[in-house]
Amino acid sequence: MGVSLGETPLSSVLCLSCDREMTLHQPDDGFPERMLATCSHCRLWYLWDFDTDSNEAVVVLLPDRDYFKSIAGGSGA
């Protein structure tokens, strides 16, 4: 999904599910435009890939562990 940030400062990115403020993490200093955003309220994780030439981002909802359990046959291994 593409998202326009408008005038939103990077420090106040909201969850696309519950509209609460998310915590941003930068897992790799080599990719400053890619952030992992976590929502402590609904517990969803997103990958945000910011376009450095515009005020837009591509947002991907990351699967939760129930998804991985289901594709592994529910074994939880």
C-alpha positions as CSV (number, residue, x, y, z in Angstrom):
1,M,0.0,0.0,0.0
2,G,1.3,3.5,-0.8
3,V,0.8,6.2,1.8
4,S,1.2,9.9,1.5
5,L,2.7,11.4,4.7
6,G,1.6,14.9,4.0
7,E,3.0,17.1,6.8
8,T,3.2,14.2,9.3
9,P,6.5,14.2,11.1
10,L,8.2,10.8,11.0
11,S,8.0,10.6,14.8
12,S,4.2,10.4,14.7
13,V,3.4,7.7,12.3
14,L,0.0,6.1,13.1
15,C,-1.1,2.5,12.9
16,L,-3.1,1.8,9.8
17,S,-5.4,-0.6,11.8
18,C,-6.1,1.2,15.1
19,D,-4.9,4.7,14.4
20,R,-2.6,4.8,17.4
21,E,1.0,6.1,17.4
22,M,3.5,3.4,16.5
23,T,7.1,2.9,17.6
24,L,9.6,3.2,14.8
25,H,12.8,1.0,14.7
26,Q,15.7,1.3,12.3
27,P,17.0,-2.3,12.2
28,D,19.8,-1.5,9.6
29,D,21.7,1.8,9.6
30,G,22.6,1.0,6.0
31,F,19.0,1.5,5.0
32,P,17.8,4.7,6.7
33,E,14.7,4.8,4.5
34,R,13.4,1.5,5.8
35,M,11.8,1.3,9.2
36,L,10.0,-1.3,11.2
37,A,6.9,0.1,12.9
38,T,5.3,-1.7,15.8
39,C,1.9,-0.9,17.4
40,S,1.8,-1.7,21.1
41,H,-2.0,-1.5,21.1
42,C,-3.0,-3.9,18.3
43,R,0.4,-5.6,18.2
44,L,0.8,-5.3,14.4
45,W,4.1,-4.8,12.7
46,Y,4.6,-2.9,9.5
47,L,7.6,-2.4,7.2
48,W,7.7,1.3,6.1
49,D,9.9,2.1,3.0
50,F,10.1,5.8,2.7
51,D,10.8,7.5,-0.7
52,T,13.6,10.0,0.0
53,D,12.6,12.1,-3.1
54,S,9.0,12.6,-2.0
55,N,6.8,12.6,1.0
56,E,5.4,9.1,0.4
57,A,6.0,5.6,1.7
58,V,5.2,2.0,0.8
59,V,3.8,0.2,3.8
60,V,3.7,-3.6,4.1
61,L,1.8,-5.4,6.9
62,L,4.0,-8.2,8.2
63,P,2.4,-11.5,9.0
64,D,1.9,-12.5,12.6
65,R,2.9,-15.8,14.2
66,D,-0.5,-17.3,13.7
67,Y,0.0,-17.0,9.9
68,F,3.3,-18.9,10.2
69,K,1.7,-21.5,12.4
70,S,-1.0,-22.0,9.8
71,I,1.3,-22.5,6.9
72,A,3.5,-24.9,9.0
73,G,0.4,-27.0,9.6
74,G,-0.3,-25.7,13.1
75,S,2.7,-27.5,14.7
76,G,4.1,-24.3,16.3
77,A,7.6,-25.7,15.6
